[in-house]
Amino acid sequence: MSACLEGRIALVTGAGSGIGRAGAIAMAREGAHVIVTDLRADLAAETAALIGDRAEPHALDVRDDAAIEALVAATIARHGRLDVLHSHAGIQIAGRLEDVTAQQMDMAWALNVRAHFVMAKAAVGPMRAQGGGSVIITASNSGCQYDRGMISYATTKHAAVAMTRQMAADYARDNIRFNALCPGFVDTPFNAGFESQMGGRNALEGYVADTIPMGRWATPEEIADGIVYLASPRSSFVTGLALVIDGGEVL
């Protein structure tokens, strides 16, 4: 089977570790040239080094609107197009209503919703001009169910799914596909909030074993397979999907 992303240009936020890194590597393996971004320049560089010639690293704070717009413009200027945007960067803040401050809720909204909005807004014009593209927004299976004691996370992830579906409806005639990636428990450092909430690693391991129907974590590479699917022509008639990859947790 030929590489399904050969010649495509992809931009990934939060690509310095975990799912973002695995997705960037998987897209490059399928032929894409990947703009690897992360808040930490050193982690972006590590991911790019793992990929090799098909990657270029950039530091990016997704809370900085001007930096987002400048990076997308520079990508278009250098490569002539942007085929795939995987807007992945986000934050997990644990706590119920009484535990989460308004400032923490603002931060969750800024990273889990607003940053995706600004990234997509920067990408949609160039994608329309070139005849289409694929935008993947990382939400969570928490955007399709409710987690006890996770008010800011569940709220913002539900909003991310709703926003993705709205954009999918608005831009389908422009051949720009918008889909939400909704992972469940993946064994990455991103689970620190859940781990703390549950009382440590052993308790979290027990929760995963007992609660997930498949009885285990996902690997970042399993989520990356979903990213490649949504990024590529393999999903050419798919838009507005919340792709849940969670071992059956939402069931």
C-alpha positions in Angstrom: 0.0 0.0 0.0 1.4 3.4 -1.0 2.0 6.1 1.6 -1.4 7.8 2.2 0.1 11.3 3.0 2.8 11.5 0.4 3.5 15.2 -0.4 1.1 16.5 2.2 2.1 19.3 4.6 0.9 18.8 8.2 1.1 21.1 11.2 0.8 19.6 14.7 0.6 21.5 18.0 1.6 19.8 21.3 3.8 17.5 19.3 6.7 17.3 21.9 5.4 14.2 23.6 2.7 11.6 23.9 -0.1 11.5 21.4 1.1 14.6 19.5 4.5 13.1 19.0 3.2 9.8 18.0 0.8 11.4 15.5 3.6 13.5 14.0 5.8 10.5 13.6 3.0 8.4 12.1 2.1 11.1 9.6 5.7 11.5 8.5 6.0 7.7 8.1 3.0 8.0 5.7 4.9 10.6 3.6 3.9 13.9 5.2 6.2 16.8 5.9 5.4 17.8 9.5 5.7 21.2 11.1 6.3 20.0 14.7 5.4 22.5 17.4 5.4 22.5 21.1 5.5 25.1 23.9 8.9 23.7 24.7 11.4 24.1 21.8 13.6 21.3 23.1 10.7 18.8 23.0 9.7 19.9 19.5 13.3 19.4 18.4 13.4 15.9 19.9 10.3 14.9 18.0 11.7 16.4 14.8 14.9 14.5 15.3 13.0 11.2 15.6 11.4 12.0 12.3 14.3 13.3 10.3 14.2 15.2 7.1 10.4 15.2 6.9 10.1 17.5 10.0 10.9 21.0 11.1 10.5 22.0 14.8 9.1 25.3 16.1 8.4 26.6 19.6 4.7 27.7 19.8 2.6 29.0 22.6 -1.0 28.3 21.4 -2.2 31.1 23.6 -0.4 33.6 21.4 -2.8 34.5 18.5 -0.1 36.4 16.6 2.4 33.5 16.8 -0.2 31.1 15.5 -1.1 33.3 12.5 2.6 34.0 11.8 3.5 30.3 11.8 0.6 29.3 9.5 1.6 32.2 7.2 5.2 31.1 7.2 4.2 27.5 6.5 2.2 28.6 3.4 5.1 30.9 2.3 7.6 28.1 2.5 5.6 25.1 1.4 2.8 26.6 -0.7 0.0 24.8 1.2 -1.2 23.3 4.4 -3.0 20.0 4.0 -3.5 18.8 7.6 -3.8 20.7 10.9 -3.7 18.6 14.0 -4.5 21.1 16.8 -3.6 18.9 19.8 -2.2 21.0 22.6 -4.4 21.1 25.7 -4.5 21.0 29.5 -6.1 18.8 32.1 -7.1 20.3 35.4 -8.7 18.1 38.0 -11.4 19.1 40.4 -15.1 19.7 41.1 -16.8 23.0 41.0 -15.6 24.0 44.5 -12.0 22.9 43.7 -11.4 24.7 40.5 -10.7 28.5 40.5 -12.1 30.8 37.9 -8.5 31.4 36.7 -8.0 27.7 36.2 -11.3 27.5 34.2 -10.1 30.3 32.0 -6.8 28.5 31.4 -8.7 25.3 30.5 -10.9 27.2 28.1 -7.9 29.0 26.6 -6.1 25.8 25.8 -8.9 23.3 25.2 -11.2 25.5 23.1 -10.0 28.9 22.2 -6.6 27.8 20.9 -8.2 25.3 18.6 -10.5 28.0 17.4 -7.6 30.3 16.6 -5.6 27.6 14.9 -8.5 26.5 12.7 -9.3 30.1 11.8 -5.7 30.6 10.6 -5.8 27.4 8.6 -9.2 27.6 6.9 -8.5 30.4 4.4 -5.4 28.7 2.9 -7.2 25.3 2.9 -10.1 26.8 1.0 -7.8 28.5 -1.5 -6.0 25.2 -2.3 -9.3 23.2 -2.6 -9.6 21.5 0.8 -7.8 20.1 3.8 -8.2 18.1 7.1 -8.5 19.7 10.5 -8.2 17.4 13.5 -9.0 18.8 16.9 -8.0 16.8 20.0 -10.9 16.6 22.4 -11.3 13.5 24.6 -13.8 10.8 25.3 -14.5 13.2 28.2 -16.2 15.3 25.5 -18.6 12.4 24.9 -19.3 11.4 28.6 -18.9 13.0 32.0 -16.0 12.4 34.4 -16.6 12.7 38.1 -14.5 15.6 39.6 -13.4 17.0 36.2 -15.6 20.0 35.6 -13.1 22.1 33.6 -11.9 19.2 31.5 -15.3 17.7 30.7 -16.8 21.1 30.0 -14.1 22.3 27.6 -13.8 18.9 25.9 -17.6 18.9 25.2 -17.2 22.4 23.8 -14.3 21.3 21.6 -16.5 18.5 20.1 -19.4 20.9 19.5 -17.1 23.5 17.9 -15.6 20.9 15.6 -19.0 19.7 14.4 -20.1 23.2 13.8 -17.0 24.0 11.7 -17.6 20.7 9.8 -21.1 21.8 8.9 -19.9 25.2 7.9 -17.0 24.2 5.6 -18.1 20.8 4.1 -18.8 22.5 0.8 -15.2 23.8 0.8 -13.9 20.3 1.1 -12.4 21.1 4.5 -13.0 18.3 6.9 -13.2 18.9 10.6 -13.1 15.9 13.0 -12.5 15.6 16.7 -10.1 13.0 18.1 -11.4 11.6 21.3 -8.9 9.4 23.1 -9.6 7.6 26.4 -6.8 6.6 28.8 -3.4 6.7 27.1 -0.3 6.1 29.1 1.3 9.5 28.8 2.3 12.3 31.3 -1.0 14.0 30.4 -2.7 11.8 33.0 -1.1 13.6 35.9 -4.4 15.2 36.9 -6.3 11.9 37.0 -3.4 10.2 38.8 -3.4 12.9 41.5 -7.1 12.9 41.8 -7.2 9.1 42.3 -4.5 9.0 44.9 -1.4 7.8 42.9 -0.2 5.6 40.1 -1.4 2.3 41.6 -4.9 3.6 42.1 -4.9 4.9 38.5 -3.7 1.5 37.2 -6.4 -0.2 39.1 -9.0 2.1 37.7 -7.9 1.5 34.2 -7.9 -2.3 34.7 -11.3 -2.3 36.3 -13.2 0.3 34.4 -12.0 0.1 30.8 -13.8 -2.8 29.1 -10.7 -3.9 27.3 -8.8 -3.7 30.7 -5.8 -1.7 29.6 -4.4 1.6 28.5 -4.1 2.6 24.8 -0.7 3.2 23.4 0.1 6.6 21.8 0.7 4.6 18.6 -2.9 3.3 18.6 -4.2 6.8 18.8 -1.8 7.8 16.0 -3.5 5.3 13.7 -6.7 7.3 14.2 -4.8 10.5 13.4 -3.5 9.1 10.1 -7.0 8.0 9.2 -8.5 11.4 9.8 -5.6 13.2 8.1 -5.6 11.1 5.0 -7.9 10.4 2.0 -8.8 7.2 3.8 -11.5 9.3 5.6 -12.3 11.4 2.5 -16.1 11.3 3.2 -15.8 11.7 7.0 -16.5 15.1 8.6 -18.0 16.1 11.9 -17.0 12.8 13.6 -16.0 12.5 17.2 -13.6 9.5 16.8 -13.6 7.8 20.2 -10.6 5.5 20.8 -11.0 4.4 24.4 -11.2 0.6 24.7 -15.0 0.9 25.3 -14.9 3.3 28.3 -17.9 5.3 27.0 -20.1 2.2 26.7 
